[in-house]
Amino acid sequence: MEKGFKPNWEEIFDPEDYIYFYEDMLNEEMTQIEVDFIRRELDLKEQKKILDMACGYGRHANRLALLGHDVTGLDINEKFLDMAKKDAERLGVKVNYILKDVRDMDYNEEFDVIISMFTSFGYYEDEENFKILKNTARSLKKGGKFLLDISNRDFILRNFLPYTVIEKEGNYMIDFNFIDITESRIYARRIIIRDGKIKEKPFFIRVYTPTEIKLLLEMVGLKVIKFLGGYDSSSLSISSRRMIVISEK
């Protein structure tokens, strides 16, 4: 795949295709497991002011609001936010949903907790990814916590798949993957074959080592409290699919 291309994030995360292929994985049971994990690890016993960065269609934000928290959801995709608002209405909760790029976050010590779930971080150039972390740190109150949930680079390297296929009802989402270890970046040529139509949606994502992400967080004023390897609160290891980092301002 040629480097230097600019992904179209609205197209890549088009709700119609994204939810169609991922809905079996991101079901109510999985969402509840993730929300229980957030509550447990961030000790959300009392009401908190929470920001869900790149909140998607609100599956975490709405359920945290259901628990009594003051939640803001930020996303670049208007269609996802419309879905999130409808789900909030269905659940009878109020969430402040805002259409905004996380690179443009301009809050100042406003939140007790910020979450970034399901590998929604790392989709930009290094400078921009770092800017997002700086924005995050600035947005947290002193003593506030940041939960960053991303893929574990060590697991990816040990189990690298040159391609992955999701099939549903005779439709396919195929990712042809290439990893540049010098950049620590995965380039994916995504092809969707659905209802007789073929769409290409190439993208890349930066993957990090624990040492690297710890250094970046420290550079923006966040102290890492712990690394975890999954929503079961297991310790991070080279066999962990996830790398969940909890830091504090």
C-alpha positions in Angstrom: 0.0 0.0 0.0 1.2 3.5 -0.8 2.1 5.7 2.1 1.1 9.3 2.3 -2.6 8.8 1.6 -5.1 10.7 3.7 -7.9 8.4 5.0 -11.5 9.5 4.8 -12.6 8.8 8.4 -16.2 9.5 7.8 -16.2 6.9 5.0 -14.1 4.4 7.0 -16.4 4.6 10.0 -19.6 4.9 8.0 -22.2 3.6 10.5 -24.1 1.5 7.9 -21.1 -0.7 7.1 -19.3 -0.4 10.5 -22.2 -1.5 12.6 -23.3 -4.1 10.1 -20.0 -6.0 10.3 -19.2 -5.3 14.0 -22.6 -5.5 15.7 -22.3 -9.1 16.7 -19.0 -8.4 18.4 -20.1 -5.1 20.0 -23.3 -6.5 21.4 -25.1 -5.5 24.7 -23.3 -8.2 26.7 -19.9 -7.0 25.5 -20.8 -3.4 26.1 -21.9 -4.2 29.7 -18.6 -6.0 30.4 -16.7 -2.9 29.2 -18.9 -0.5 31.2 -18.5 -2.7 34.3 -14.7 -2.6 33.7 -14.7 1.2 33.5 -16.7 1.5 36.7 -14.5 -0.9 38.6 -11.1 0.4 37.5 -12.0 4.1 37.7 -13.9 3.6 41.0 -17.0 5.4 39.7 -19.0 5.1 43.0 -19.9 8.7 43.1 -21.2 10.9 40.3 -18.4 12.0 38.0 -18.1 14.4 35.0 -17.0 12.1 32.2 -15.8 12.7 28.6 -16.0 9.9 26.1 -13.5 10.8 23.4 -14.5 9.4 19.9 -17.6 8.1 21.5 -19.1 6.6 18.3 -22.7 5.8 18.7 -22.7 6.2 22.4 -22.7 2.6 23.7 -20.5 3.5 26.6 -21.5 7.1 27.2 -25.3 6.3 27.4 -24.7 3.5 29.9 -22.5 5.6 32.1 -25.2 8.3 32.0 -27.7 5.6 33.0 -25.5 5.1 36.2 -26.0 8.7 37.1 -22.8 10.3 35.7 -22.6 13.7 33.8 -21.4 12.5 30.4 -20.2 14.3 27.3 -19.6 12.4 24.1 -17.3 13.8 21.4 -17.1 12.4 17.9 -16.2 13.5 14.3 -19.1 11.5 12.8 -22.5 13.1 12.7 -24.3 9.9 11.8 -22.9 8.1 14.9 -23.9 11.0 17.1 -27.5 10.9 15.7 -27.6 7.2 16.6 -26.2 7.9 20.1 -28.9 10.6 20.7 -31.6 8.2 19.7 -30.3 5.5 22.0 -30.0 8.0 24.8 -33.7 8.9 24.3 -34.6 5.2 24.3 -32.8 4.7 27.6 -34.2 7.9 29.1 -30.8 9.6 29.7 -29.2 12.9 28.8 -25.8 13.0 27.3 -24.1 16.1 25.9 -23.1 15.0 22.4 -20.8 17.3 20.5 -19.7 17.1 16.9 -15.9 17.8 17.1 -12.5 16.4 16.1 -10.6 15.2 19.2 -7.6 17.1 17.8 -9.6 20.3 18.4 -10.6 19.6 22.0 -10.3 22.9 23.9 -11.5 22.1 27.4 -9.6 23.3 30.5 -9.7 21.2 33.7 -13.3 20.3 33.1 -13.6 16.5 33.6 -13.0 14.0 36.4 -12.6 11.2 33.9 -11.8 10.8 30.2 -12.1 7.5 28.4 -10.9 6.5 24.9 -12.3 3.0 24.2 -12.0 0.3 21.6 -8.8 1.5 19.8 -10.1 5.0 18.9 -6.7 6.5 19.4 -3.7 6.4 17.0 -5.3 7.2 13.6 -3.2 10.3 12.9 0.4 11.3 12.4 2.6 11.2 15.6 2.4 14.9 16.1 -1.4 14.9 16.0 -1.7 11.9 18.2 0.5 13.7 20.7 -1.7 16.8 20.4 -4.7 14.7 21.4 -2.9 13.5 24.5 -2.0 17.1 25.4 -5.6 18.1 24.9 -6.7 15.2 27.1 -4.4 16.2 29.9 -5.5 19.9 29.7 -9.2 18.8 29.8 -8.8 16.8 33.1 -9.2 18.3 36.5 -6.2 17.8 38.8 -6.5 14.2 40.2 -8.6 13.3 37.2 -8.1 9.9 35.4 -7.6 8.9 31.8 -8.5 5.4 30.6 -6.9 4.6 27.2 -7.9 1.4 25.6 -5.8 0.4 22.5 -4.5 -2.7 20.8 -1.3 -4.3 22.2 1.5 -3.9 19.8 3.4 -6.9 21.2 0.4 -9.2 20.6 0.0 -7.9 17.0 3.6 -8.6 16.1 3.5 -12.1 17.6 0.2 -12.9 15.9 0.4 -10.7 12.8 -2.3 -11.5 10.1 -1.6 -10.3 6.6 -5.3 -10.3 6.0 -8.5 -10.6 8.0 -12.0 -11.4 6.8 -15.4 -10.9 8.4 -18.3 -12.6 6.5 -21.9 -11.9 7.2 -24.9 -13.0 5.1 -22.7 -13.4 2.0 -21.1 -10.0 2.5 -17.4 -9.5 3.3 -15.2 -7.0 5.0 -11.6 -7.8 4.1 -8.5 -6.0 5.5 -5.2 -6.6 3.7 -2.6 -5.6 6.4 1.0 -4.4 6.2 3.0 -3.4 9.2 5.9 -1.0 9.1 7.9 -1.8 12.3 10.1 1.2 11.9 7.0 3.5 12.2 5.1 1.1 14.4 2.2 1.6 12.1 -0.3 -0.8 10.5 -1.5 0.1 7.0 -4.8 -1.6 6.0 -6.4 -1.8 2.6 -10.0 -2.4 3.6 -12.4 -3.8 1.0 -16.1 -4.1 1.6 -18.1 -6.3 -0.6 -21.8 -5.8 0.2 -25.0 -6.2 -1.7 -23.0 -6.6 -4.9 -21.0 -3.4 -4.5 -17.3 -3.1 -3.8 -15.9 -0.2 -1.7 -12.3 0.4 -0.7 -11.5 2.2 2.6 -7.8 2.3 3.3 -6.5 3.5 6.6 -3.6 3.3 9.0 -3.2 3.1 12.8 -0.2 3.8 15.0 0.4 1.0 17.6 2.5 1.6 20.7 4.7 -0.2 23.2 3.9 0.2 26.9 7.2 2.1 27.4 6.4 4.5 24.6 2.8 5.3 25.7 4.0 5.7 29.3 6.6 8.3 28.1 4.1 10.2 26.0 1.6 10.4 28.9 4.3 11.6 31.3 5.3 14.2 28.8 1.8 15.7 28.9 1.6 15.5 32.7 -0.2 12.2 33.2 1.2 9.6 35.6 0.5 6.0 34.6 -1.2 4.1 37.5 -1.5 0.7 35.8 -1.4 -1.3 32.6 -4.1 -3.9 32.0 -4.5 -6.6 29.4 -8.2 -6.9 29.1 -11.7 -6.0 30.4 -11.3 -8.7 33.0 -8.6 -6.5 34.7 -5.9 -9.1 33.9 -2.3 -7.9 33.9 -0.7 -6.7 30.6 1.4 -9.4 28.9 2.7 -10.1 25.4 -0.3 -12.4 25.1 -2.8 -9.7 25.8 -4.9 -8.5 22.9 -5.6 -5.2 24.6 -3.4 -2.6 26.2 -5.5 -0.6 28.7 -3.6 2.3 30.3 -4.9 4.2 33.3 -3.2 7.4 34.1 -3.8 10.3 36.5 -3.2 14.1 36.3 
